């Protein structure tokens, strides 16, 4: 049986969790915007479901294993 767990955070704090973790938050009733940041790690050359290259990826570590010709196709 799945059980929910409440994890209260102070204002200005952040939480990091696995992408498949079910999560929710209460409505933002303040006049302040609630900010969120999402980071996805994926291999070089990843394409969208429509087959469109994702050209705005940032290589964080390692090296680009695609040849110059392959990079032109991506």
N, C-alpha and C positions, 0 to 999 in steps of 0.2 A: 504494500500500500504506500502510495506517495504521500508525503507529509510536507506541508509548507513550513518554512522557518522564517521568522521575522528578523531582519538584521538592520536595526536602526543606525543611521549615519548622521553625524553632525553636519551642519551647514558648511559647505566647502570641501567636504570629504568626497572620495570617489571609491567605486567598487570595480574590481576586475573579475570577470568570470568567463567560463568556457562558453563558446558560441551557442551550444545546444542547451545551456541551462535555461529553464523556464524562469522568467523573472517579471516583476511588475513593480510599479511605484504608484503611490497615491497621487491624485491630481495636484498640479501646481496651482495653489490658490493665492500666490503672492503676485506682486507687480513685477518681480524679477524673472528674467528668462531662465529656464533650466537648460543647461548645456549638456551635450552628450558628444562623445567621440567614439568612433568605431574604427578598429584597425583589423584588416584581413591580411594574413600571410598566405602567399600563393607562389607557385613556381614561376620562373621566368617563362614568358611565352603563353601565359594563361589567356584564354579567350572567353568571351561572354557566351551565354547559352545560344545566342544567335550567330556565333562564330566570328563576332567582331573582336579584333584585338583590343586588349586593354592597355593602351599606350601610356597612360599616366601612372603606371606602377613605379615604385621607387625600390631599387635594389639595395637592401639593408646590409647584406653581408655576402661573402662568397664572390662568385664571378658569374658573368653571363655565359652560359654554356652554349648559346646559339651562335652559329656562324654569322658572318656579316650578311650573307645571302638569306639565311633564315630570319634574321632580324628585320630585313626589308619586307618579308611576307607577314610578319606579326603586326 
